[in-house]
Amino acid sequence: MNTPVPRVAIIGAGPGGLTSARILQRHGIPVTVHDADASRTDRDQGGTLDMHTDTGQHALHEADLWGQFLALARPEGQQMRLVSRDGRTLFDATPPRADPAEGNPEIDRGQLRDLLLDSLTPDTVRWGHKLTHAEPLGEGTHRLHFADGTSDDADLVVGADGAWSKIRPLLSDAIPRYTGVTFVETGLDDADHRHPGLAALTGEGTMMALDNNQGFVAQRSSGGRVRIYAGMRTDEDWHQQRGLNLNDNDAVREALLDEFTGWSNDLLGFITNTDTGYTNRPLYALPVPHTWPHTPGVTLLGDAAHLMSPFSGMGANLAMRDGADLARALIEHPTIDKAITAYESTLLPRSIEAAEGAAEGIDGAFAPDSAEQTLEHMTERQ
């Protein structure tokens, strides 16, 4: 970029925003990341991610973090298992372990975020900066207003602030819509010792049991932890219809057991033998296609641009590729405006294709014949 050094502000310290910041800093472009969390340890970062070759892995190479990633990655986490509602194994694919760089190796979300954060210069991320709104000042400049009463001006504002982005309304009227599927998350700690049967059923990677608009997803994380998602196609307010207090663990457990009547006792153990509470997670997605007109001084990446169901397996991977592509465009083009135009010309068609696949994925996973559809899909990918 040949113009005076721009003031780049990224809203959101997720994988996509941090990837972009890392690459920009490597090429001498200063950047500030604003995040609403009070600190990097303010909240749990979620489960595990598989890094895809042309998206997440590409971004890690661009960020010069591939070696550090491999030191943390879990190639064994690529195992995929499909189980019937009566507990029979229908499909089980274990990847080779000879080379950790082969395939799509897994990493905990928290470990990936820490890797990216530690790669940035000190004080790049301003914690506790919850954005309230962005005020256009003209000629692509925006003033960012934060809940603590401070403000900051930027020549480029990057909305990397997730599903309920405060930057998206500058570009688009789109809002996330309920997909019709809700996950209730719970988990196992020290699973191999405390819950050996459920640990064995999970395997080293991801176990799915799907049938008739319902299912379980169990995922290994590092440190012996297993995250569990009990999913169901249901109304968004299913718990309110039942008069259920989501803070009452005993009541939630009984409600889930009622929902999953007829499933094997082994699988029901994912509901009853947990070490955590239960978190209700309705799944949302942006309309497809989601596009916006070119707007000077502002753009989006990750879930802010293309929120989709987790059954794409693409969310964090796409966010990181978005962040890498945006940084590369800023490095290679003479102006911010040209960089945004080039970036969005790639981002939008790519995200539309991925979001269409994600919509098909969740519809197939939570359908009357979901077990048959998923088995066919897994077999085709072998």
C-alpha positions, 0 to 999 in steps of 0.5 A: 500500500503506497498511500499514507499508513492507514488506521485499521481497526478490527472489531472482534478478536476471533480467529479471522480478525486475529489472522488479519492483524498478524499478517498486516503486522508482518508487513508493517501495517499497524492495526488495532483490534477491539474486543468486548471481552474483559481479557483473553481468558474472559470466557470459554472459547469452545470446542475443536476445529479441523484446519482445512488445506485451502482455508485455515491452513492457507491462512496459517502459512500466510501468517507464518504460524504453521510450525507452531500450529503443528506443535499443538495440532491433534491429527488423531482428532480427524476420526469421524464416527457415525452411530445409530440411535441404538448404539451400533457403529455405522461408520468409523474412519480413522486417519493415518497418524504418520504425518501431523500435517496430512489431512485436516488436523484438529486444534482446540479453539482456545489454543488456536486463539492463544497462538494468534494472540501471542503472535501479535505485538503487545497491546494490539488487542484492546480488551473491554472495548465493547462497540456500541456503534460506528459513525460515518464521518465521510470519505470512508472514515468512521468514528468507533464509539465504545461502551466505556465512553471512549472513541477511536477513528479509523480509515478502515473498519473490519467487522470481525464481530460475529453473528450479531455484528455491530458493523454489519448494519453499515453495509446490510440490513440482513439479520441472522435467522433461526435454522430450526435446530437447537443444540444443548451443550454439555461436557465430560472432564477427564473422560477416559478415567471418569467416563471410560464408556462414553470416551470409548464411544466418542473415539479420538475425534467426532462421534455423531448419532443422528436420526429423525430430526435429533442427534448427538455430537460428541467431540474430543478436545485436548486434556481429556475433555469431551464436548457434547451437543444434543441437537433437535429440530424444534421451536426456538422457544422450546424451553419456554413452551415447556416452562423450563428454567434453563438454569435448573440442571435437573429439569433440563436433564429430564426434559432432554431425556424426554426428548430423546426417548427411545435412544440407547442407554449408552447415548443417553449417558451423554445427557445424564453423566455430565460434569457441567451444566447445560447451555441452550444454543439455538443455531442461526444463519444469515440469509443466502446469498448475503451480499452488500454494496461496496462501501468505502472504509468498511468491510466484513469477515467471518460470521459477520459476513457469512454466519452459517450452521456448524454442519459446514465445518467451515466457519472458523476456516473461512474466517481465517481465509477471509482475514488472510485475503483481506490483509493480502489485498491491503498489502498489494493494492495502492488504496484501501478502496481498491483493496476492499473491492478486490477482497470482496470480489473473492469473499462474496462468491466463496461465502455464498457457495459455503453457506449453501452447503452449510444449509444443505448440511444441517437440513440433511443432519436433522431430517427424518432420514438423517442417519441414511443421508449422513452415512451416504455422505460420509461414505462418499467422502472416503 
